[in-house]
Amino acid sequence: MPLKTKKELPDMPAIARNWAKYKGTSLNAISRKLKKSSNYLHSNLRTRDVRPSVLLALSDFLGENLFEYYLELLPEHVRPTAREKELLKEIEALKKELKRVGEERDKYWEKIGK
């Protein structure tokens, strides 16, 4: 299910500026630290449709996952990553094991109580 309009995309320029400010820096300073011209990030963040490479560099530098803002736009069934799906399967297996052990414990205490 594709996105309907670009209006649905997060306002990444504002988000990036806010994170930079929160981290005590600016987009110009980050651009220079990325060994780019000082207006590199400003020019690449002009639209809300940001290139993944720019988002990756910003996320790495700021220590924040800026891709997360896009995940909220995805339908629920495609949000989990492969690793998350794997972990969910492990959690379900552990829940089943815990239930089984609890049932065994209850049987044990029932027999002891007699």
N, C-alpha and C positions, 0 to 999 in steps of 0.2 A: 504494500500500500504506500505509494509515494506521497511525499509531503504536498499539500495543496498549494501553498504559496510560500514565498520567502519570508512573509510577515510572521510565519510560525517559528522561524529560526530565532535562536537567542540573540540578544544584542551584544555580540561578542566584543565590539570595540569598547562599550561601556563596562562590560564585565572585566575585560583585560585591564582597563585603566583603574578600575576599583581594586582589583587584586594587586596591581603594581603599587598603588598608593598605600594599601594595607601593609604591603611588604616593605614600605619605605623607599620606593624607587619610582621611576617613571618609565614610560614606554620608550622614550628617547634613550635613556640610560641602558635599558635592556637591549635595545637595538645595537648600541655601541659595544656592549659586552658580547653580543652575538657576532661581533666583527662585521657589522653591516652599517649602512649609513644611518644617521640618527633618525631619519623619517621612515625607515624600513617598515617598522611595525605599523605606524600610522597609515602608510600607503597600503599595506596588506590587510589591514583591518577596516578599510573603508566601507566594505559591504558586510552584511551579516554572514555571507557565504564564504567563510574563511578556509584557506587551504590547510589540509591536515598537517603539512610540514611546519607551517607557522604555528599552528595550535600545539603541535608536539614540542617545538622549541620553547614556546611560552610556558607550557605545562611543566617542562623540565626545569626551566630557570626559576619559575615561581614556586615550584614544589607543590603544585595543585593540579588536579585532574580537570582540565577545562573541557575535555570531551564529555564529561558527566552531564553538562548542560544540554547536550544533544541526545543523550540516552533517554531523557524524559519524553522526547518526541516519538520514540519508537513504540510500537505496540508491545504490550506486556510479554507476549510469547517470544519475541525476538530480543528482548533486553539482556537476558543472561548470557554471559560469555561461555565458551566451552569449558573453562575451568570452573565457573560457577555451577554449571550443569553437573559436572563431575562431583563437585562438593555436595550438591543437593542430593545426588544419588547415595553418596557416602552417609550423609545425615539420615536419610530414610532407612538405610541398612542398619545404622546404629540405633535408631529408634525401635526398629523391629527386634533387634537383639536385646535392648533394654526391656522391652515389653515381655519378651520370652523369659529373661532372667527374673523379672518381677513376678511372673506367673509361677515359675519354679520356686521362688522364695515363699510365695503365698502358700503353695502346696506343702512345702517343708514345714512352715509354721502351723499349718492346719493339722499335720500329722503329729507334731510335737505337742500341740495343745490337747490332743485326745488322751 
